């Protein structure tokens, strides 16, 4: 099943981010150490706030705001 989420603001310095609509966790690096080799950018990548993020299994990618849903894609439901 493939679900489209809306990226919320990154929190805890980018270690944690969830869907602003349903609170699905998009990324969570709070339980472990993030290793960065010397000389590389130490900023943790995150999804830009407000972007539509498609989750399918372990894969995640951005989807254009004006793009139609593909077969098998569903929008997440608001958290209650």
C-alpha positions in Angstrom: 0.0 0.0 0.0 1.3 3.5 -0.9 0.3 6.5 1.2 0.8 10.2 0.6 1.7 12.3 3.7 2.3 16.0 4.2 5.7 16.7 5.7 5.5 18.6 9.0 8.3 20.8 10.4 11.5 19.0 11.4 12.0 18.9 15.1 14.9 18.3 17.5 17.4 19.7 15.0 16.1 17.5 12.2 16.2 14.2 14.1 12.5 13.8 14.1 9.8 14.6 11.5 6.2 13.5 11.2 3.2 14.0 8.9 1.4 17.2 9.7 -2.0 15.6 8.9 -1.9 12.1 10.5 1.2 12.3 12.7 2.9 9.3 10.8 6.6 9.3 11.7 8.5 10.2 8.5 11.9 9.9 10.1 13.2 9.3 13.6 16.9 9.4 14.4 16.3 10.1 18.1 17.1 6.5 19.3 20.7 6.3 17.9 23.8 8.1 17.0 24.0 9.8 13.6 27.5 9.2 12.2 29.0 11.9 10.0 32.5 11.4 8.5 35.0 14.2 9.0 34.7 16.9 6.3 31.1 16.1 5.4 28.1 18.3 6.1 26.7 17.4 9.6 23.2 18.6 8.8 20.6 15.8 8.9 18.5 15.7 5.7 14.8 16.1 6.1 11.7 16.6 3.9 10.9 20.2 3.3 7.8 21.3 5.3 4.6 21.1 3.4 5.8 18.7 0.7 3.7 15.7 -0.2 5.7 12.6 0.7 4.9 9.1 -0.7 5.6 6.2 1.6 5.7 2.7 0.1 7.3 0.0 2.3 10.7 1.3 3.2 10.9 3.8 0.3 10.0 7.5 0.5 9.9 10.2 -2.2 8.4 13.6 -2.9 5.4 14.0 -5.1 4.4 17.3 -6.8 1.5 19.2 -5.3 -0.4 19.2 -8.5 0.2 15.5 -9.5 -2.7 13.2 -9.6 -2.6 10.1 -7.3 -1.4 7.0 -9.1 -3.2 3.6 -8.9 -2.8 2.3 -5.4 -1.9 5.6 -3.8 -4.1 7.0 -1.1 -4.0 10.2 0.9 -3.5 9.8 4.7 -6.4 10.6 7.0 -6.3 13.3 9.6 -5.4 12.2 13.1 -8.3 12.3 15.5 
